Amino acid sequence: MEFFSQTYVALRGPQGQPQTASETIGRLSDRLSPATLLADRRAAVLALKGLSRDHKQDVGDRALAGLLDVLASDAEIDSDIGKAVLETLIVLCEVDPANKELGFKYTDIVLATEKTVHTLFTLLGDNSFYTRFSTIEYLAILLQNRRQVVQSYFLKAPAGTRNVIAILEDKREIIRNEALTMVQTLVAQSPDIQKVLTFEGAFEKLFNIVTQEGGIEGGVVSQGALTCVDALLRFNTSNQSYFKETQLPPALCSLLLYPYTLPLHEPAPQEFALQFWDDQKAVNAGLVVGILGMLIGTKGSASQEASGYIRCLVEIGLASNAPVRLKTQSLRLLPANMNFPLSEIVVTPYMPVPETNGEEWDRLEPASALDALVELALHGEYNGLDSAKRLKNGLELRAAASTVFENFVHSDEIRHAIIQAMLPVEASAPAPPVTPLLHALASPLDTSSVDLAQISSTHFACLLFAHLLRSSPRAKLSARLIKPGPLHPQQSASAGQFFVPADGASPLAATQAEPDDDEPPQTLLQILSENLSLVLLARSRPDASDGENREWDRVVVGYLSLLSQWLWEDPKSVRDFLDSGGLGTLVEPVNQISESDVLIPSLCAFLLGICYEFNREPGEITRSTIHQIINRLGIDNLVAQISRLREDDRFRAIGPDSIVQASPLVAKPGLPAPKQPSQEEVEIWFDWAFVDFWKSNYYTVQRALPTDPNQLSTSAGQNPETAMLVASLREVIRKQAEEIESLQKRLKEQSTQPNEVPQLQKQVTELTAQVSDSAERQKDLEKEQEDLLVLLDEVSAKRKRDKARLKEAGLEVSEDEADDDEDDDE
């Protein structure tokens, strides 16, 4: 009753007359003075709290200074007044969508000095529930409005770090949960605060919260704690180094139910591969996977710790029932310079049993991780179960698998080993099974109808095979020898081409048959040229719909992209392509261009220019032959067609991490739009590797088109044999340099064994001499080549002068001799 009496007296005007809100707020503000009694100040604060909702500006303008004084002097003494004043300040500083300026204005007044912020971080140490909870709420609002100012004051707060760590250990869940939200904002983009909290034990406290909540199944609380861990580690190498020195790294894999110390030869446990997933669990697992990828990126992939993380991500992406987005994230986080033995790791994929709603799974035959990766890129997840669909999540997963394959084959030795598995064996030996990549690449498409699964498989096969050949003369040399032999038409991917149930047989093996005739097998390059011609014919049918033509265009783009990268700087492959009828295949699309169709003609013009530039081998189709065709088509026209490619939206939209594009033909009348973006139908045209290749070389092709056919190209300054020899010598020098480095390292390690030192020194001397000899031989070869070119020019010039003198002397020069001279110049 005394409280109500005091409040009534404070609000009552002279002689009991009613007052306006402004007058009441003025009177209440006066009662916040330290000279008044604590009970009166408490009553005034409670009254101002009630008025602050409806009269925010009046309370802020008149009472804010007094409220801050009460916070500094009374909040620690009286929890009731502390709770009331904090709740009032929350109302004043909260940004109201209807009037944002007031919230920021009062926030700036509060943060004019560091006094209030220091007081708030001191109040975090108060064990009173309402005081601590309201303080966390108010700090969260100040951080949201002016984060950098609060962060600068926090670093100078005497008890700030200790009290922030203390609230993470609070047994009251509501306080702990609010603390997680506040800490996320406090550490954002502040390496200094991240370091301070880390060395005070923040990682341990956060992982304790995750463990208490049940790991990644702990709901939003686990999400908040893992988000804080991510914020403390990201872009902070110091904290990452500290984290790896603790006992916590194995806990990351344990959260995913993956054994951190699992040997490479042992399979992953089934409880890891097959789990029950909901949306929240997928979000929490995504945070853990993101932390794993971040830690892998800071260490060499050959380290033991990184190796365990890499295998965990590989198993998630290739052999688990995790959501598609989580699989895609896992594959994307694998390092670009990965030295992980994918071909030696055996994984056990699973496939959902139809009509069981994901509750029952078939275990498929174990396979190497490399084979599983190729299968995933070619046909999609679960053995191509939904490969005919063009859903966004599914294509992004296959694109991520293609990128991992590209990173894995960066070594020339790995590329050569993969291509060697595709080469034919001796006649006496049994024919090896056709690899899935070669089967998808060389199998002819059924042009009578559009099979979306088959088209996607062929397109991705072109992308993968291009990764094997790009910038590798050795790989291109081996690829020219590939002869796939008899191939059956591709089955639907959903029928299962590669993986089969563990208790069944491979349907692909069952369909193998003997060839029907004795015709010699075609090379892969000839098959690709023939398949390209067939698809172009199917594309030109007048009864084809826009959707069908767009699918055929996608296959043509895959073939042309692969051939462009294959034939670049490879005259022998250019000769094989021209001999197989490739020239006529390229000319027709360029000659029949329309305004609505620029992509295919542009790529054909680009490939035609490559054939002209690198046609240096003798054959029926000479450079002069191609030059005549180029002149007939028009050099300016071809140059313009090549340039138009970069203006096409399907080409311009490609980036290093974005090759999946929305399809313009998705909107169909009568069909509802997808509710989720992941259900959106999309498409893939190019990958970033080809876009980068094209941008680096298209000017060279354009510049080569108007050159004389008898002129030696600057890009083909070395003949293929010399180029191979120089490349071989460089490889020898590189290996010998590595061997020298290895021997020097062994010499240092075994310095205590004097008997071996002279021998090692002798080996180092011999290898150094060999390196010097190799370098000298390379210089001699280059000089000899230059001399031969000069001599050839001199002889050609002398013959022309002699012919001119003979004609001037009136002597007859036969036409045959003149033709021979021209052929010699070519």
C-alpha positions in Angstrom: 0.0 0.0 0.0 2.9 2.3 0.7 4.2 1.9 -2.8 0.8 2.7 -4.4 0.5 5.7 -2.1 3.9 7.0 -3.1 3.2 6.5 -6.8 -0.2 8.2 -6.5 1.4 11.2 -4.7 4.1 11.4 -7.4 1.5 11.4 -10.2 -1.1 13.6 -8.5 -0.9 17.3 -9.5 -1.6 20.3 -7.3 -4.9 20.0 -5.5 -5.4 16.6 -7.1 -5.8 18.0 -10.7 -4.8 15.5 -13.5 -1.5 16.0 -15.3 -0.3 15.5 -18.8 2.0 12.6 -19.6 4.9 15.1 -20.2 4.4 16.7 -16.8 4.2 13.3 -15.1 7.4 12.1 -16.8 9.1 15.3 -15.7 8.1 14.8 -12.1 9.2 11.1 -12.2 12.6 12.1 -13.7 13.2 14.5 -10.8 12.6 11.7 -8.4 15.5 9.7 -9.9 18.0 12.0 -8.2 20.4 10.2 -5.8 19.1 12.6 -3.1 15.8 10.8 -2.9 15.1 7.6 -1.1 15.8 4.2 -2.8 12.1 3.3 -2.5 11.1 6.6 -4.3 13.6 5.9 -7.0 12.3 2.4 -7.4 8.8 3.7 -7.7 9.8 6.3 -10.2 11.6 3.8 -12.4 8.6 1.4 -12.4 6.3 4.3 -13.4 8.7 5.4 -16.2 8.8 1.8 -17.4 5.1 1.7 -17.8 5.0 5.0 -19.6 8.0 4.2 -21.9 5.9 2.1 -24.3 3.5 4.8 -25.2 5.7 7.9 -24.6 9.1 6.6 -25.6 10.5 10.0 -26.8 9.4 11.9 -23.8 10.8 9.3 -21.4 14.1 9.1 -23.4 14.6 12.9 -23.7 13.8 13.6 -20.0 14.7 10.5 -18.0 17.5 8.7 -19.8 20.3 10.4 -18.0 18.7 9.7 -14.6 18.0 6.1 -15.6 21.7 5.6 -16.4 22.7 7.0 -13.0 20.3 4.7 -11.3 21.8 1.8 -13.2 25.3 2.7 -12.1 24.5 3.3 -8.5 21.5 1.1 -7.5 21.4 -2.0 -9.9 24.0 -4.0 -8.0 22.4 -3.1 -4.6 18.7 -3.7 -5.4 17.8 -6.4 -8.0 14.2 -5.0 -8.3 15.3 -1.6 -9.3 18.1 -3.1 -11.5 15.5 -5.2 -13.4 13.2 -2.3 -13.8 15.8 0.2 -15.1 17.2 -2.4 -17.5 13.8 -3.2 -18.9 13.1 0.5 -19.3 16.5 1.0 -21.2 15.7 -1.9 -23.4 12.4 -0.3 -24.5 14.2 3.0 -25.2 17.1 1.6 -27.2 15.1 -1.0 -29.0 14.8 -0.1 -32.7 11.2 0.2 -33.6 10.4 -0.4 -37.3 8.0 2.6 -37.2 10.6 5.0 -35.8 14.2 3.6 -36.1 15.9 6.9 -35.4 14.8 7.0 -31.7 16.4 3.7 -30.9 19.7 4.6 -32.5 19.6 8.1 -30.9 19.3 6.7 -27.3 21.8 4.0 -28.1 24.4 6.6 -29.1 23.7 8.6 -25.8 24.2 5.5 -23.7 27.4 4.7 -25.5 28.8 8.2 -25.4 31.1 7.0 -22.7 32.4 3.5 -21.6 30.9 3.8 -18.1 27.5 2.2 -18.9 29.0 -0.7 -20.9 31.5 -1.5 -18.1 28.6 -1.4 -15.6 26.6 -3.9 -17.7 29.5 -6.3 -18.0 29.9 -6.0 -14.2 26.2 -6.8 -13.7 26.7 -10.1 -15.7 28.4 -11.4 -12.6 25.2 -10.8 -10.5 23.6 -14.2 -9.7 20.1 -12.7 -9.6 18.2 -14.2 -12.4 16.3 -11.1 -13.5 19.4 -8.8 -13.3 21.6 -11.2 -15.3 18.9 -12.0 -17.8 17.9 -8.4 -18.5 21.6 -7.4 -18.7 22.2 -10.0 -21.4 19.1 -8.8 -23.3 20.2 -5.1 -23.1 23.8 -5.9 -24.2 22.4 -7.8 -27.2 20.4 -4.8 -28.2 23.4 -2.4 -27.9 25.5 -4.9 -29.9 22.9 -5.1 -32.6 22.7 -1.3 -32.9 26.3 -0.3 -32.4 28.4 -3.5 -32.3 31.9 -2.0 -32.9 31.5 0.6 -30.1 30.5 -2.0 -27.6 33.3 -4.3 -28.7 35.9 -1.6 -28.1 34.5 -0.9 -24.6 34.4 -4.6 -23.8 38.2 -5.0 -24.3 38.7 -2.4 -21.5 36.1 -3.8 -19.2 37.8 -5.1 -16.0 35.4 -8.1 -15.5 34.0 -8.4 -19.0 35.8 -11.6 -20.2 35.4 -13.5 -16.9 31.6 -12.7 -16.6 30.9 -13.6 -20.2 32.5 -17.0 -19.7 30.5 -17.3 -16.5 27.1 -16.9 -18.1 28.0 -19.7 -20.6 28.2 -22.0 -17.5 24.9 -20.8 -16.0 22.7 -23.8 -15.0 19.6 -21.8 -15.9 18.8 -22.7 -19.5 17.1 -19.5 -20.4 20.1 -17.4 -19.4 22.6 -19.7 -21.1 20.6 -19.7 -24.3 20.3 -15.9 -24.4 24.1 -15.7 -23.6 24.8 -17.8 -26.8 22.9 -15.3 -28.9 24.7 -12.3 -27.3 28.2 -13.9 -27.6 27.7 -14.6 -31.4 27.3 -10.8 -31.9 30.0 -9.9 -29.4 32.8 -11.9 -31.2 31.7 -11.1 -34.8 34.6 -9.6 -36.9 36.7 -9.0 -33.8 39.8 -11.1 -33.7 40.9 -9.6 -30.4 37.7 -10.5 -28.5 37.8 -14.0 -30.1 41.3 -14.5 -28.8 40.5 -13.2 -25.3 37.5 -15.5 -24.9 39.3 -18.5 -26.4 42.1 -18.3 -23.8 39.6 -18.0 -21.1 38.2 -21.4 -22.0 35.3 -20.6 -24.3 35.7 -23.7 -26.5 35.4 -26.0 -23.6 32.3 -24.3 -22.3 30.6 -24.3 -25.7 31.4 -28.0 -26.3 30.0 -28.8 -22.9 26.7 -27.1 -23.9 26.6 -29.2 -27.1 27.3 -32.4 -25.2 24.7 -31.6 -22.5 22.1 -31.0 -25.2 22.7 -34.3 -27.0 25.1 -33.4 -29.8 23.8 -32.4 -33.2 20.4 -33.6 -32.1 20.3 -30.9 -29.4 18.1 -28.5 -31.4 18.6 -24.7 -31.5 20.7 -24.7 -28.4 23.3 -26.9 -30.0 23.1 -24.7 -33.1 23.8 -21.6 -31.1 26.8 -23.1 -29.4 28.2 -24.5 -32.6 27.7 -21.1 -34.3 29.8 -19.5 -31.5 32.5 -22.1 -32.1 32.5 -21.3 -35.8 32.6 -17.5 -35.1 35.6 -18.0 -32.8 37.5 -20.0 -35.4 36.7 -18.5 -38.7 39.4 -16.2 -40.2 41.3 -16.5 -36.9 44.4 -18.5 -37.4 45.6 -18.0 -33.9 42.4 -19.6 -32.4 42.6 -22.4 -35.0 46.1 -23.3 -33.9 45.0 -23.2 -30.3 42.0 -25.3 -30.9 44.0 -28.0 -32.6 46.3 -28.2 -29.6 43.4 -29.0 -27.3 41.6 -32.3 -26.9 38.5 -31.1 -28.8 39.3 -31.9 -32.5 38.2 -35.6 -32.2 34.9 -34.4 -30.6 33.9 -32.8 -34.0 33.9 -36.2 -35.7 32.2 -37.8 -32.7 29.3 -35.4 -33.0 28.7 -36.9 -36.5 29.1 -40.4 -35.0 32.3 -40.9 -37.1 35.3 -42.5 -35.3 38.1 -40.0 -35.6 40.9 -42.7 -35.5 39.3 -45.0 -38.0 42.1 -46.8 -40.1 41.9 -46.3 -43.8 41.4 -50.0 -44.5 38.4 -50.3 -42.2 34.9 -49.3 -43.4 32.8 -46.6 -41.7 30.3 -47.9 -39.1 26.7 -48.3 -40.3 25.4 -46.1 -37.4 27.3 -43.2 -39.0 26.2 -43.9 -42.6 22.6 -44.5 -41.8 21.0 -42.0 -39.4 17.6 -40.3 -38.9 17.7 -36.8 -40.1 15.4 -33.8 -39.6 15.9 -30.2 -40.6 17.4 -29.0 -37.3 19.8 -31.9 -37.1 20.9 -31.2 -40.7 21.6 -27.5 -39.8 23.7 -28.6 -36.7 25.6 -31.1 -38.8 26.2 -28.5 -41.4 27.9 -26.3 -38.8 30.2 -29.2 -37.7 31.0 -30.0 -41.3 31.8 -26.3 -41.9 34.2 -26.3 -39.0 35.9 -29.5 -40.3 36.4 -27.9 -43.7 37.8 -24.7 -42.1 40.4 -26.7 -40.1 41.4 -28.8 -43.2 42.0 -25.6 -45.1 44.6 -24.5 -42.6 46.7 -27.7 -42.7 48.3 -29.7 -45.3 46.0 -32.5 -46.5 48.8 -35.0 -45.8 48.7 -34.5 -42.0 47.1 -37.2 -39.9 44.5 -34.8 -38.4 43.5 -33.5 -41.8 43.4 -37.0 -43.2 40.8 -38.0 -40.6 38.7 -34.9 -41.4 38.9 -35.5 -45.1 37.8 -39.1 -44.9 34.9 -38.1 -42.7 33.8 -35.6 -45.4 34.3 -38.1 -48.1 32.2 -40.7 -46.3 29.4 -38.2 -45.8 29.4 -37.1 -49.4 29.7 -40.6 -51.0 28.4 -43.3 -48.6 25.8 -41.9 -46.3 22.1 -41.1 -46.2 22.7 -37.5 -45.1 20.6 -34.8 -46.7 21.7 -33.7 -50.2 22.7 -30.2 -49.0 25.0 -31.7 -46.4 26.6 -34.0 -48.9 27.2 -31.1 -51.3 28.7 -29.0 -48.5 31.0 -31.9 -47.5 32.4 -32.3 -51.0 32.8 -28.6 -51.6 34.9 -28.3 -48.4 37.5 -30.9 -49.6 40.8 -29.1 -50.3 41.7 -28.1 -53.8 45.2 -29.5 -53.4 44.0 -32.7 -52.0 46.5 -35.5 -51.8 44.1 -38.0 -50.3 44.2 -41.5 -51.8 40.6 -41.7 -53.1 41.4 -44.8 -55.2 42.6 -46.7 -52.1 39.7 -45.9 -49.8 36.8 -48.4 -49.9 33.4 -47.1 -49.2 30.0 -48.9 -48.9 27.2 -46.9 -50.5 23.6 -47.4 -49.6 20.4 -47.1 -51.5 16.8 -46.5 -50.1 14.4 -49.3 -50.6 11.4 -48.0 -52.6 8.2 -47.2 -50.8 9.8 -47.4 -47.3 10.0 -43.7 -46.7 13.7 -43.9 -46.1 13.4 -46.4 -43.2 15.0 -49.3 -45.0 18.2 -49.3 -47.0 20.0 -51.7 -49.4 23.7 -52.0 -48.9 25.5 -51.8 -52.3 28.7 -53.5 -53.3 31.8 -51.8 -51.8 33.8 -49.7 -54.2 36.7 -47.3 -54.1 35.9 -43.7 -53.2 37.2 -42.6 -56.6 34.7 -45.0 -58.4 31.9 -43.8 -56.1 32.8 -40.2 -56.9 32.7 -40.8 -60.6 29.4 -42.6 -60.3 27.9 -39.8 -58.3 28.9 -37.2 -60.9 27.7 -39.3 -63.8 24.3 -40.5 -62.4 23.6 -38.7 -59.2 23.1 -40.0 -55.7 21.7 -43.5 -54.8 22.8 -45.1 -58.0 21.0 -42.6 -60.1 17.7 -43.1 -58.4 16.4 -39.6 -59.4 18.9 -38.8 -62.2 16.1 -37.9 -64.7 15.1 -35.0 -62.4 16.8 -31.7 -62.7 16.4 -30.5 -59.1 18.7 -27.9 -57.8 20.1 -29.9 -54.8 20.8 -32.9 -57.0 22.7 -31.1 -59.7 24.7 -29.0 -57.2 25.8 -32.3 -55.6 26.9 -33.7 -59.0 28.7 -30.5 -59.8 30.5 -30.7 -56.4 31.6 -34.3 -57.2 32.9 -33.1 -60.6 34.9 -30.4 -58.9 36.4 -32.9 -56.4 37.4 -35.1 -59.3 39.1 -32.2 -61.0 41.1 -31.4 -57.9 42.0 -35.1 -57.4 43.4 -35.5 -61.0 45.7 -32.4 -60.8 48.7 -34.7 -60.8 49.8 -35.9 -64.2 50.6 -39.3 -62.8 47.0 -39.8 -61.6 45.6 -38.7 -64.9 47.8 -41.1 -66.8 46.8 -44.0 -64.5 43.1 -43.4 -65.0 43.4 -43.2 -68.8 45.7 -46.3 -68.8 42.7 -48.2 -67.4 40.7 -47.3 -70.5 43.3 -48.5 -73.0 42.8 -51.7 -74.9 44.9 -54.7 -73.9 46.8 -57.3 -75.9 44.7 -59.6 -78.1 45.6 -62.6 -76.0 44.5 -61.1 -72.7 40.9 -60.9 -71.6 39.2 -57.6 -72.3 38.8 -55.5 -69.1 35.4 -54.1 -68.3 34.6 -50.8 -69.7 35.0 -48.1 -67.0 31.8 -46.2 -66.1 33.3 -42.9 -67.3 34.3 -44.4 -70.7 31.0 -46.1 -71.1 29.0 -42.9 -70.4 31.3 -40.9 -72.7 31.4 -43.2 -75.7 27.9 -44.7 -75.7 25.8 -43.3 -78.5 22.7 -41.4 -77.5 19.2 -42.6 -78.5 18.3 -39.6 -80.8 14.7 -40.9 -81.3 13.7 -39.6 -78.0 15.0 -37.4 -75.2 16.3 -39.3 -72.2 17.1 -36.7 -69.5 19.1 -39.2 -67.4 21.3 -40.3 -70.4 21.8 -36.7 -71.6 23.0 -35.6 -68.1 25.3 -38.6 -67.8 26.9 -37.9 -71.2 27.3 -34.2 -70.4 29.0 -34.9 -67.0 31.2 -37.5 -68.6 32.5 -34.9 -71.0 33.2 -32.6 -68.1 35.1 -35.3 -66.2 37.1 -36.5 -69.2 38.1 -32.9 -70.0 39.7 -32.6 -66.5 41.9 -35.6 -67.4 43.2 -34.1 -70.7 43.5 -30.4 -70.0 47.0 -29.1 -70.3 48.5 -32.6 -70.3 50.3 -33.7 -73.6 50.9 -37.1 -72.0 47.3 -37.7 -71.2 46.2 -36.6 -74.7 48.8 -39.0 -76.2 47.3 -41.9 -74.3 43.7 -40.8 -74.9 44.3 -41.0 -78.7 44.9 -44.8 -78.2 41.6 -45.5 -76.4 39.4 -47.9 -78.4 36.3 -48.6 -76.3 35.2 -51.6 -78.5 31.6 -52.7 -78.6 29.3 -50.6 -76.5 25.6 -51.2 -75.7 23.3 -48.3 -75.5 23.2 -46.8 -72.1 20.6 -48.0 -69.7 18.5 -45.6 -67.7 20.6 -44.5 -64.8 17.9 -45.5 -62.4 18.4 -49.1 -63.5 21.8 -49.1 -61.8 24.9 -49.2 -64.0 27.6 -49.2 -61.5 26.7 -50.1 -58.0 24.6 -53.2 -57.3 23.2 -54.7 -54.2 25.8 -56.7 -52.2 23.9 -59.9 -52.8 23.3 -59.4 -56.6 25.2 -59.3 -59.8 26.1 -56.3 -62.0 23.5 -55.7 -64.7 26.1 -54.1 -66.8 28.3 -57.2 -66.7 25.3 -59.3 -67.7 24.7 -57.2 -70.8 28.2 -57.6 -72.2 28.2 -59.4 -75.5 30.6 -60.3 -78.3 30.9 -57.9 -81.2 28.6 -58.7 -84.1 31.1 -58.1 -86.8 34.8 -58.0 -87.4 35.2 -54.3 -88.1 38.1 -52.7 -86.3 37.1 -50.7 -83.3 37.0 -47.0 -83.5 39.1 -44.7 -81.4 37.4 -42.6 -78.8 38.1 -39.4 -80.8 36.3 -40.9 -83.8 33.4 -42.0 -81.7 33.0 -38.5 -80.2 33.1 -37.0 -83.7 30.4 -39.4 -84.8 28.2 -38.9 -81.7 28.5 -35.1 -82.2 27.3 -35.4 -85.8 24.3 -37.5 -84.7 23.2 -35.1 -82.0 23.5 -32.2 -84.4 21.2 -34.0 -86.8 18.7 -34.7 -84.0 18.9 -31.1 -83.0 17.9 -30.0 -86.5 14.7 -32.0 -86.8 11.8 -29.6 -87.6 9.3 -31.4 -85.3 11.5 -31.1 -82.2 10.1 -28.9 -79.4 12.1 -26.1 -77.7 12.7 -28.3 -74.6 14.0 -31.1 -76.7 16.3 -28.8 -78.7 17.6 -27.3 -75.5 18.5 -30.8 -74.2 20.3 -31.7 -77.5 22.1 -28.3 -77.3 23.4 -29.3 -73.8 24.9 -32.5 -75.2 26.5 -30.6 -78.1 28.0 -28.1 -75.7 29.5 -31.0 -73.7 31.1 -32.5 -76.8 32.4 -29.3 -78.2 33.8 -28.2 -74.8 35.7 -31.5 -74.4 37.0 -31.5 -78.0 38.2 -27.9 -77.7 40.3 -28.7 -74.7 41.5 -32.0 -76.2 42.6 -30.6 -79.6 44.3 -27.5 -78.1 48.1 -27.7 -78.8 47.7 -31.3 -80.0 48.3 -31.5 -83.8 48.0 -35.3 -83.9 44.6 -35.2 -82.3 43.6 -32.5 -84.7 44.6 -34.7 -87.6 42.6 -37.7 -86.2 39.5 -35.4 -85.7 39.7 -34.0 -89.2 40.2 -37.5 -90.7 37.1 -38.7 -88.9 34.9 -36.1 -90.7 34.9 -33.5 -87.9 35.4 -30.5 -90.3 32.1 -30.9 -92.0 30.4 -31.3 -88.6 31.7 -27.9 -87.5 31.0 -26.0 -90.7 27.3 -26.6 -91.0 26.2 -25.0 -87.6 28.3 -21.9 -88.4 26.9 -21.6 -91.8 23.2 -21.8 -90.6 23.3 -19.4 -87.8 20.2 -17.6 -86.5 19.7 -14.8 -84.1 18.1 -17.0 -81.5 20.9 -19.6 -81.6 24.4 -18.3 -80.9 25.8 -20.8 -78.4 26.4 -23.8 -80.7 27.7 -21.7 -83.7 30.1 -19.8 -81.4 31.6 -23.0 -80.0 31.8 -24.6 -83.5 33.7 -21.5 -84.8 36.0 -21.7 -81.8 36.8 -25.4 -82.4 37.2 -24.7 -86.1 39.8 -22.0 -85.3 41.6 -24.5 -83.0 41.7 -27.1 -85.9 43.2 -24.5 -88.2 45.7 -23.2 -85.7 47.1 -26.7 -84.8 46.7 -28.6 -88.1 50.4 -29.3 -88.4 50.4 -33.0 -89.3 50.3 -34.2 -93.0 47.0 -35.4 -94.2 44.3 -35.0 -96.8 42.8 -31.9 -95.1 45.6 -29.3 -95.1 45.7 -25.8 -93.6 45.0 -24.5 -97.1 41.8 -26.5 -97.2 40.6 -25.1 -93.9 41.7 -21.6 -94.9 39.5 -21.7 -98.0 36.5 -22.7 -95.8 37.3 -20.0 -93.3 37.4 -17.4 -96.2 34.1 -18.7 -97.5 32.4 -18.4 -94.1 34.0 -15.0 -93.6 36.8 -14.3 -91.2 35.0 -11.3 -89.6 31.9 -13.4 -89.2 33.9 -16.2 -87.4 35.6 -13.7 -85.1 32.3 -12.1 -84.3 30.7 -15.5 -83.6 33.5 -16.5 -81.2 33.1 -13.2 -79.3 29.4 -13.6 -79.0 29.9 -16.6 -76.7 30.9 -14.4 -73.8 27.6 -12.4 -74.2 25.4 -15.5 -73.8 23.7 -15.6 -70.4 24.5 -19.3 -70.1 28.2 -18.5 -70.4 28.3 -15.3 -68.4 26.6 -16.8 -65.4 29.4 -19.3 -64.7 31.6 -18.7 -61.7 34.2 -20.7 -59.8 31.5 -21.8 -57.4 28.3 -21.4 -59.4 27.7 -23.5 -62.5 24.1 -24.5 -61.8 21.6 -22.2 -63.4 17.8 -21.9 -63.3 16.1 -23.3 -66.4 13.9 -20.8 -68.4 11.7 -23.7 -69.5 10.7 -24.7 -66.0 7.5 -22.6 -65.8 4.8 -24.9 -67.3 1.2 -23.9 -67.6 -1.1 -25.6 -65.1 1.8 -26.7 -62.8 2.3 -25.0 -59.4 5.6 -23.4 -58.6 7.9 -25.4 -56.2 7.5 -24.5 -52.6 11.2 -24.9 -51.8 14.1 -23.5 -53.8 15.7 -27.0 -53.6 12.8 -28.4 -55.7 13.5 -25.9 -58.5 14.4 -27.4 -61.8 17.9 -26.2 -63.0 20.5 -27.0 -65.6 24.2 -27.0 -66.3 25.9 -25.9 -69.4 29.6 -25.2 -68.7 32.0 -25.6 -65.8 34.4 -23.0 -64.7 37.4 -24.9 -66.0 36.2 -24.5 -69.6 35.2 -20.9 -69.1 38.7 -20.1 -67.8 40.2 -22.1 -70.7 38.1 -20.2 -73.3 38.8 -16.8 -71.8 42.6 -17.5 -71.8 42.7 -18.7 -75.4 39.9 -17.3 -77.5 42.0 -14.3 -78.6 44.7 -16.6 -79.8 42.1 -18.4 -82.0 40.7 -15.2 -83.3 44.2 -13.9 -84.2 45.0 -17.2 -86.0 42.0 -17.1 -88.3 43.3 -14.5 -90.8 46.9 -15.9 -90.9 48.4 -17.3 -94.0 48.2 -21.2 -94.1 51.9 -21.4 -94.9 52.9 -19.3 -91.9 54.3 -21.1 -88.8 52.1 -20.4 -85.8 53.7 -18.8 -82.8 51.6 -21.1 -80.6 53.0 -24.1 -82.4 56.7 -23.1 -82.3 57.8 -26.6 -81.4 56.8 -29.7 -83.3 55.1 -32.4 -81.2 58.2 -34.6 -80.9 60.3 -31.7 -79.6 57.6 -30.6 -77.2 57.3 -34.1 -75.8 61.0 -34.4 -75.5 61.3 -31.0 -73.7 58.4 -32.0 -71.4 60.1 -35.3 -70.7 63.4 -33.7 -69.8 61.7 -31.2 -67.6 59.9 -34.1 -65.8 63.3 -35.8 -65.4 64.8 -32.7 -64.0 61.9 -32.2 -61.6 62.1 -35.8 -60.3 65.9 -35.6 -59.9 65.6 -32.3 -58.0 63.1 -34.0 -55.7 65.5 -36.9 -55.3 68.4 -34.6 -54.5 66.2 -32.9 -51.9 65.3 -36.2 -50.4 68.9 -37.4 -50.2 70.0 -34.1 -48.6 67.3 -34.6 -46.0 68.4 -38.1 -45.3 72.0 -36.8 -45.1 71.0 -34.4 -42.3 69.1 -37.1 -40.5 71.9 -39.6 -40.6 74.7 -37.2 -39.8 75.6 -39.4 -36.9 76.5 -42.3 -39.2 79.7 -41.1 -40.9 80.1 -44.3 -43.0 77.1 -43.4 -45.1 77.9 -39.7 -45.6 80.6 -40.1 -48.3 78.3 -42.4 -50.3 75.3 -40.0 -50.1 77.6 -37.1 -51.0 78.7 -39.0 -54.1 75.1 -39.7 -55.1 74.2 -36.0 -54.7 77.2 -35.1 -56.9 76.2 -37.6 -59.6 72.6 -36.5 -59.6 73.7 -32.8 -59.8 75.9 -33.7 -62.8 72.9 -35.5 -64.4 70.7 -32.5 -63.9 73.3 -30.2 -65.5 73.7 -32.6 -68.5 69.9 -32.7 -69.0 69.8 -28.9 -68.9 72.6 -28.7 -71.5 70.8 -31.3 -73.7 67.6 -29.3 -73.6 69.5 -26.1 -74.5 71.2 -27.9 -77.4 67.8 -29.2 -78.7 66.3 -25.8 -78.6 69.3 -24.2 -80.4 69.2 -27.0 -83.0 65.5 -26.4 -83.6 66.1 -22.7 -84.1 68.9 -23.4 -86.5 66.7 -25.7 -88.5 63.9 -23.2 -88.8 66.4 -20.5 -90.0 67.9 -22.9 -92.5 64.4 -23.8 -93.8 63.6 -20.1 -94.3 66.9 -19.5 -96.1 66.4 -22.5 -98.4 62.8 -21.5 -99.2 64.0 -17.9 -100.0 66.8 -19.1 -102.2 64.5 -21.4 -104.2 62.1 -18.5 -104.8 65.0 -16.3 -105.9 66.3 -19.0 -108.3 62.9 -19.5 -109.8 62.6 -15.8 -110.4 66.0 -15.7 -112.1 65.1 -18.6 -114.3 61.9 -16.9 -115.4 63.8 -13.6 -116.0 66.3 -15.6 -118.2 63.4 -16.9 -120.2 63.8 -20.4 -119.1 60.6 -22.4 -118.5 59.7 -23.4 -114.9 57.3 -26.3 -114.9 54.0 -26.0 -113.1 54.7 -29.3 -111.3 57.8 -27.8 -109.8 55.9 -24.8 -108.7 53.3 -27.0 -107.0 56.0 -29.0 -105.3 57.5 -25.8 -104.0 54.2 -24.8 -102.5 53.7 -28.2 -100.9 57.2 -28.0 -99.4 56.3 -24.6 -97.9 53.2 -26.1 -96.4 
